[in-house]
Amino acid sequence: MDKIHDIRFRFFVKGENISQIADALHLDWKTVQKYVDMADFNKPAPKPASEQRFCPKLDPYKPTIDKWL
């Protein structure tokens, strides 16, 4: 979390640009951009579509399964 605060401090207070921060902290510029743009740090990052699991075959049985549990 200290690195995130450092990135945001350098950008918003010191006025450094994304490339300068990335070079100084040895990070990818996309990582720096992500933390500069991030507003809510409590919200988890969304899972990629490949990791989301869908089970449409079970949909008709979900209420029954919930009752069992």
MIGUMAR-345939 format. One line per 2 residues: their letters; for each residue x, y, z of N, C-alpha, C. Coordinates in Angstrom, 2 decimals. Example, Ala and Ser with C-alpha at 12.3 -4.5 7.8 and 13.67 -1.06 7.14 Angstrom:
<pts>
AS	13.19:-5.69:7.80:12.30:-4.50:7.80:13.20:-3.30:7.80 ~ 12.85:-2.25:7.08:13.67:-1.06:7.14:12.90:0.03:7.87
</pts>
This chain:
<pts>
MD	0.83:-1.19:0.00:0.00:0.00:0.00:0.87:1.25:0.00 ~ 2.07:1.16:0.56:2.95:2.32:0.58:3.35:2.74:-0.84
KI	3.54:1.74:-1.70:3.92:2.05:-3.08:2.79:2.79:-3.80 ~ 1.56:2.38:-3.51:0.39:3.03:-4.13:0.31:4.48:-3.67
HD	0.51:4.70:-2.38:0.46:6.07:-1.86:1.59:6.90:-2.46 ~ 2.76:6.29:-2.63:3.89:7.00:-3.23:3.58:7.37:-4.68
IR	2.98:6.45:-5.42:2.61:6.73:-6.81:1.63:7.89:-6.87 ~ 0.59:7.83:-6.05:-0.43:8.88:-6.08:0.12:10.22:-5.59
FR	1.02:10.20:-4.60:1.65:11.43:-4.11:2.50:12.07:-5.21 ~ 3.29:11.24:-5.88:4.15:11.77:-6.95:3.32:12.38:-8.08
FF	2.19:11.74:-8.40:1.38:12.23:-9.51:0.58:13.48:-9.13 ~ -0.15:13.41:-8.03:-1.07:14.49:-7.69:-0.41:15.65:-6.96
VK	0.60:15.40:-6.15:1.22:16.48:-5.37:2.46:17.03:-6.07 ~ 3.36:16.13:-6.44:4.60:16.57:-7.08:4.43:16.93:-8.55
GE	3.39:16.39:-9.19:3.13:16.72:-10.58:3.95:15.92:-11.58 ~ 4.53:14.81:-11.16:5.30:13.98:-12.08:4.33:13.27:-13.02
NI	4.81:12.96:-14.23:3.94:12.24:-15.16:4.12:10.73:-14.99 ~ 3.27:9.99:-15.67:3.22:8.53:-15.53:4.57:7.89:-15.86
SQ	5.20:8.33:-16.93:6.47:7.75:-17.36:7.58:7.99:-16.34 ~ 7.62:9.18:-15.77:8.65:9.49:-14.77:8.49:8.61:-13.54
IA	7.26:8.44:-13.10:7.00:7.62:-11.92:7.36:6.17:-12.20 ~ 6.97:5.67:-13.38:7.26:4.29:-13.74:8.77:4.04:-13.79
DA	9.52:4.97:-14.35:10.98:4.81:-14.42:11.61:4.87:-13.03 ~ 11.16:5.79:-12.19:11.75:5.95:-10.86:11.47:4.75:-9.96
LH	10.29:4.16:-10.08:9.91:3.05:-9.21:10.10:1.68:-9.85 ~ 10.62:1.67:-11.08:10.86:0.43:-11.83:9.57:-0.38:-11.98
LD	8.53:0.31:-12.43:7.23:-0.32:-12.67:6.83:-0.11:-14.11 ~ 5.88:-0.91:-14.56:5.31:-0.71:-15.89:4.40:0.51:-15.85
WK	4.35:1.25:-16.93:3.53:2.46:-16.93:2.05:2.14:-16.78 ~ 1.63:0.95:-17.22:0.22:0.56:-17.08:-0.14:0.37:-15.61
TV	0.79:-0.14:-14.82:0.55:-0.31:-13.38:0.40:1.05:-12.72 ~ 1.27:1.97:-13.06:1.20:3.32:-12.51:-0.11:3.97:-12.90
QK	-0.51:3.84:-14.15:-1.78:4.41:-14.63:-2.96:3.83:-13.87 ~ -2.93:2.53:-13.60:-4.01:1.87:-12.88:-4.18:2.48:-11.50
YV	-3.08:2.68:-10.78:-3.18:3.22:-9.43:-3.51:4.70:-9.41 ~ -3.13:5.42:-10.43:-3.50:6.84:-10.52:-5.00:6.97:-10.78
DM	-5.55:6.11:-11.63:-6.96:6.17:-11.98:-7.88:5.58:-10.92 ~ -7.36:4.72:-10.07:-8.18:4.01:-9.10:-8.75:4.97:-8.05
AD	-10.06:4.89:-7.83:-10.71:5.77:-6.85:-11.09:5.00:-5.60 ~ -11.55:3.77:-5.74:-12.00:2.98:-4.60:-11.07:1.78:-4.43
FN	-10.27:1.80:-3.37:-9.30:0.74:-3.16:-9.89:-0.45:-2.40 ~ -11.12:-0.34:-1.95:-11.76:-1.45:-1.24:-12.46:-2.41:-2.18
KP	-12.76:-1.96:-3.37:-13.46:-2.79:-4.34:-12.47:-3.75:-5.00 ~ -12.73:-5.06:-4.97:-11.80:-5.99:-5.61:-11.82:-5.84:-7.13
AP	-10.71:-6.18:-7.72:-10.61:-6.11:-9.17:-11.53:-7.17:-9.79 ~ -12.17:-6.86:-10.90:-13.05:-7.84:-11.52:-12.25:-9.02:-12.07
KP	-12.86:-10.19:-12.02:-12.20:-11.39:-12.54:-12.27:-11.38:-14.06 ~ -11.22:-11.84:-14.71:-11.27:-11.96:-16.17:-12.37:-12.94:-16.59
AS	-12.88:-12.77:-17.77:-13.97:-13.61:-18.25:-13.58:-15.09:-18.29 ~ -12.30:-15.36:-18.49:-11.87:-16.76:-18.55:-11.95:-17.44:-17.19
EQ	-11.90:-16.66:-16.10:-11.95:-17.24:-14.76:-13.37:-17.33:-14.21 ~ -14.31:-16.65:-14.82:-15.69:-16.70:-14.35:-16.30:-18.03:-14.75
RF	-16.98:-18.64:-13.81:-17.55:-19.94:-14.08:-19.06:-19.81:-14.19 ~ -19.60:-20.32:-15.25:-21.03:-20.31:-15.46:-21.53:-21.76:-15.48
CP	-22.68:-21.96:-14.89:-23.24:-23.32:-14.88:-24.72:-23.25:-15.24 ~ -25.04:-22.96:-16.50:-26.45:-22.83:-16.88:-27.22:-24.14:-16.76
KL	-26.53:-25.26:-16.78:-27.23:-26.54:-16.64:-27.78:-26.73:-15.23 ~ -27.15:-26.08:-14.27:-27.59:-26.21:-12.88:-28.67:-25.20:-12.49
DP	-28.89:-24.20:-13.31:-29.84:-23.14:-12.96:-31.21:-23.66:-12.49 ~ -31.81:-24.64:-13.15:-33.11:-25.10:-12.67:-33.06:-25.78:-11.30
YK	-31.89:-26.25:-10.92:-31.75:-27.00:-9.66:-31.21:-26.16:-8.51 ~ -30.82:-24.93:-8.76:-30.21:-24.10:-7.72:-31.12:-23.89:-6.51
PT	-32.41:-23.63:-6.65:-33.23:-23.46:-5.45:-33.25:-24.72:-4.58 ~ -33.30:-25.88:-5.19:-33.29:-27.14:-4.45:-31.96:-27.32:-3.71
ID	-30.87:-27.02:-4.40:-29.55:-27.14:-3.80:-29.42:-26.18:-2.62 ~ -29.91:-24.95:-2.77:-29.88:-23.97:-1.69:-30.67:-24.45:-0.48
KW	-31.78:-25.08:-0.71:-32.57:-25.64:0.41:-31.79:-26.72:1.15 ~ -31.08:-27.55:0.39:-30.31:-28.62:1.01:-29.19:-28.06:1.87
L	-28.60:-26.97:1.39:-27.46:-26.39:2.12:-27.98:-25.58:3.28
</pts>
